[in-house]
Amino acid sequence: MPTIRPATDADADADAVIDIIDGCYREYDGCVLLVDEEEPALKAPASAFAEIGGAFWVAETETDGIIGTIAVAPADAPGYARIHKLYVAKKARGRGLGAKLCVLAEEMALGFGADRMVLFTDARFTEAQRLYERLGYHRLPGAQKRADASHSVEYFYSKSLK
């Protein structure tokens, strides 16, 4: 099993965090990662999430380097936290890493007083949707269209943590 540790801003300096997310985006037609324009927080993930009261982690192995990411932060509503940036390299999927990262985020959310977890996921990310549903997340009705270069349509998921 990989080691999971807090991300550092140096992970982005080495492009490791950006590379893992970009690799996941490239699996889907029309899905592009524009760091400077749309995801500047990825240039300093530890600092960006610390500034909003959250945390960012990476999963890594000695041979492959960073193979997964996840972040969590308080959401806009009291008692809510939000999962961000759950990405697992294709070669590392199917071994429980995504679930382990989600549990870590849920534990952190409980630690800062959240009793409900929320997340948005691109409609194209069907593997992630299956993971969330296995972990007890419920997709809520409707979808959100984003004004991004990928023309994303996102689904909203929620889970009670208590």
C-alpha positions as CSV (number, residue, x, y, z in Angstrom):
1,M,0.0,0.0,0.0
2,P,1.3,3.5,-0.8
3,T,2.3,6.0,1.9
4,I,-0.1,8.8,2.4
5,R,1.3,12.1,3.6
6,P,0.4,15.8,3.7
7,A,1.2,17.4,0.4
8,T,3.9,20.1,0.3
9,D,4.1,23.0,-2.1
10,A,7.3,21.4,-3.4
11,D,5.2,18.5,-4.8
12,A,3.7,21.1,-7.2
13,D,7.2,22.6,-7.9
14,A,8.2,19.2,-9.1
15,D,4.9,19.0,-11.1
16,A,4.1,15.7,-9.3
17,V,0.6,16.8,-8.2
18,I,-0.2,18.5,-11.5
19,D,1.0,15.5,-13.5
20,I,-1.3,13.0,-11.6
21,I,-4.3,15.2,-12.1
22,D,-3.5,16.0,-15.7
23,G,-3.1,12.2,-16.4
24,C,-6.6,11.6,-15.0
25,Y,-8.0,14.4,-17.1
26,R,-6.4,13.1,-20.3
27,E,-8.4,9.8,-19.9
28,Y,-11.5,11.7,-21.0
29,D,-12.2,13.4,-24.4
30,G,-12.3,17.1,-24.1
31,C,-11.1,17.2,-20.5
32,V,-8.1,19.6,-20.1
33,L,-6.2,20.9,-17.1
34,L,-5.4,24.5,-17.4
35,V,-3.5,25.2,-14.2
36,D,-2.8,28.9,-14.6
37,E,-6.2,29.8,-15.8
38,E,-8.5,27.4,-13.8
39,E,-6.6,25.6,-11.1
40,P,-3.9,28.0,-9.8
41,A,-4.1,26.4,-6.3
42,L,-2.3,23.4,-7.7
43,K,0.9,25.5,-7.9
44,A,1.0,25.5,-4.1
45,P,-1.6,22.9,-2.9
46,A,-0.5,22.7,0.8
47,S,-0.6,26.5,1.2
48,A,-3.8,26.9,-0.8
49,F,-5.8,24.5,1.2
50,A,-4.3,25.6,4.6
51,E,-5.5,29.1,3.8
52,I,-9.1,27.9,3.6
53,G,-8.8,25.7,6.7
54,G,-8.3,22.5,4.9
55,A,-5.6,20.0,4.0
56,F,-4.2,18.3,0.9
57,W,-2.6,14.9,0.9
58,V,-0.7,12.7,-1.6
59,A,-0.3,9.0,-1.9
60,E,3.0,7.8,-3.2
61,T,5.2,4.7,-3.7
62,E,8.9,4.5,-3.8
63,T,8.9,3.2,-7.4
64,D,6.1,5.3,-8.9
65,G,6.2,8.6,-6.9
66,I,2.8,10.3,-6.4
67,I,-0.1,8.1,-7.5
68,G,-3.0,9.8,-5.8
69,T,-4.3,13.1,-4.3
70,I,-7.1,14.3,-2.1
71,A,-8.0,17.5,-0.3
72,V,-10.7,18.5,2.2
73,A,-11.8,21.9,3.4
74,P,-14.8,23.4,5.2
75,A,-17.7,24.1,2.8
76,D,-19.6,27.3,2.7
77,A,-22.4,26.1,5.1
78,P,-21.7,25.4,8.8
79,G,-21.3,21.7,9.6
80,Y,-20.3,20.9,6.0
81,A,-16.9,19.9,4.5
82,R,-16.0,19.3,0.9
83,I,-13.8,16.8,-0.8
84,H,-11.6,18.3,-3.5
85,K,-9.0,16.8,-5.9
86,L,-9.5,13.1,-5.5
87,Y,-7.4,11.6,-8.2
88,V,-5.8,8.2,-8.4
89,A,-3.5,7.2,-11.3
90,K,-5.0,4.6,-13.6
91,K,-2.3,2.0,-12.8
92,A,-3.1,2.4,-9.0
93,R,-6.9,1.9,-9.2
94,G,-8.8,-1.0,-8.0
95,R,-6.8,-1.6,-4.8
96,G,-8.7,0.6,-2.3
97,L,-6.6,3.7,-2.5
98,G,-9.4,6.0,-3.4
99,A,-11.5,4.7,-0.5
100,K,-8.6,5.1,1.9
101,L,-8.1,8.7,0.8
102,C,-11.9,9.4,1.2
103,V,-11.9,8.0,4.7
104,L,-8.9,10.2,5.6
105,A,-10.7,13.3,4.3
106,E,-13.9,12.3,6.3
107,E,-11.9,11.9,9.5
108,M,-10.3,15.3,9.0
109,A,-13.8,16.8,8.3
110,L,-15.1,15.3,11.6
111,G,-12.1,16.8,13.3
112,F,-13.1,20.3,12.3
113,G,-16.7,19.8,13.3
114,A,-18.4,18.8,10.0
115,D,-21.2,16.3,10.1
116,R,-21.8,16.2,6.4
117,M,-19.4,15.8,3.4
118,V,-20.1,17.1,0.0
119,L,-18.4,17.0,-3.4
120,F,-18.7,17.7,-7.0
121,T,-17.6,15.3,-9.7
122,D,-17.5,15.6,-13.5
123,A,-20.2,13.6,-15.2
124,R,-17.5,11.9,-17.2
125,F,-15.8,10.5,-14.1
126,T,-17.9,7.4,-13.8
127,E,-15.3,5.3,-11.9
128,A,-15.2,8.0,-9.2
129,Q,-19.0,8.1,-9.1
130,R,-19.1,4.4,-8.4
131,L,-16.5,4.8,-5.7
132,Y,-18.5,7.6,-4.0
133,E,-21.7,5.5,-4.1
134,R,-20.0,2.5,-2.6
135,L,-18.8,4.7,0.2
136,G,-22.3,5.9,1.0
137,Y,-22.4,9.2,-0.9
138,H,-25.7,10.0,-2.5
139,R,-26.0,11.9,-5.8
140,L,-28.5,14.7,-5.6
141,P,-30.8,15.7,-8.4
142,G,-29.6,18.0,-11.1
143,A,-26.2,19.0,-12.5
144,Q,-24.0,22.1,-12.6
145,K,-22.5,23.4,-15.8
146,R,-19.1,25.0,-15.3
147,A,-17.7,27.7,-17.5
148,D,-14.4,26.0,-18.0
149,A,-12.3,24.8,-20.9
150,S,-13.5,21.3,-20.5
151,H,-17.1,22.3,-20.7
152,S,-17.7,20.3,-17.5
153,V,-21.0,19.2,-16.2
154,E,-20.8,18.2,-12.6
155,Y,-22.9,16.1,-10.3
156,F,-23.3,16.9,-6.6
157,Y,-22.8,14.2,-4.0
158,S,-23.5,14.3,-0.2
159,K,-22.9,12.0,2.8
160,S,-23.8,12.2,6.4
161,L,-20.7,11.6,8.6
162,K,-22.6,10.7,11.7
